[in-house]
Amino acid sequence: MPNLFTLTLQLAVVLAICRVVGELFRRIHQPKVVGEMFAGIMLGPSLLGWIAPHASAYLFPTSSLGFLNALSQVGVVVFMFLVGLNINPGELKKESHAAVLTSHVSITAPFVLAAFLALYLYPRLSDDSVAFTSFALFMGSAMSITAFPVLARILAERDMLGSRLGTVAIACAAVDDVTGWCILAYIVVLIRSAHSATSIWWTVAGILVFGLAMIHGVRRLLRGFARVYEKKGALSENLMALMLLLVLASSLLTEYLGIHLLFGAFLMGAIMPKDHHFVRYVLDRFETITVTLLLPLFFAFTGLRTNIGLVKGPQMWMYCALIIFVATAGKLGGSTLASWLSGMPLREAAGLGTLMNTRGLMELVILNIGLDIGVISPALFSMMVIMALFTTFMTTPVLRLIYGKEMDEIAASKIIAKPAAAALNQSYVA
């Protein structure tokens, strides 16, 4: 069966390349996930397809991409559940004034700057098939996101999760992710309803009913998982299967309602019980196969859709540089200014701004949704992927530039670590 052979070969190659490149990046003090993101780009037309087109065509024939995409999407659905599981709304309420102000500004500043940038880019990189409102809103939400999982991983690897800087950064990133996904949900509904016979008001009403039912109904039922775990110290295979079925059912409902599969998975994770031992237990059961095999497939599929060759000529690279500049100025600059005005020392505020500028995997997920619904072109998609890689890669070296050897002192000056941080500390997903 040729398709099975091809798929198995793809799995082997993607897994091997991602592990090797991830390890190389770890040695230059970058999180492995950043290396795996780069590995995905290397497997696409930007590198492999450019230097060895025949090998690329053999390894990734067009007829096989549907299978690869399906497997990668399953991985992203489970991953989004784990991201939601790691977010504890109860802990966010306890954060300081700095976290509240910074989280709001770190969303608003890049969103507003991106909307202005959209005025310039829309006539040059889009067309009349996409409404300007949808284009501007998408650019705003894409530039406002912070990669909560990658950010937490950077902090965990440097033993900074329990520091004041780490705690505020985690709180701000969690708020940014929730807000960014809410904005993106609105954009997806807006675009899909324009091509659907169903009224947008029926769609919105269905989403509201679903959201209320999940938060006020299903959430209470989910406490049963935590009670069983507390009593027995483990969950049976049947209960783990039931949990996964609930994730898939929630994903299917949001897809049916006109949003996207990933929103349902994220919401199911967000309303799960937040006892840190329970969270750690669920992460241990789900994350290994997800982050080791399925997410690298998503990176590879994203890489196959990214063609840096489309960004050709001085003008196109100028657009790309402008996107990177605006994204960095809005996120890093806005977060730094807000946290400094709220009373943080300037150096610590700059460190927080640098951390908030991390986009990573969450950005790739959002960009793939934007390309799927047709709100951005392949060329703009490639530019935004470059921006995501650049802003994520720069986090560690800029932090070292700001703090130097004092990074070790920050890690040593711990505040009381919160349960959410404890759950994240050993996690790749985090």
PyMOL commands that set and color helices and strands:
alter all, ss='L'
color gray80, all
select helices_A, chain A and resi 2-27+32-42+48-51+53-59+62-86+89-92+97-125+132-144+148-157+164-194+200-232+237-256+261-270+276-305+308-310+313-341+346-356+360-372+378-393+395-403+406-412+419-424
alter helices_A, ss='H'
color red, helices_A
deselect
rebuild
show_as cartoon
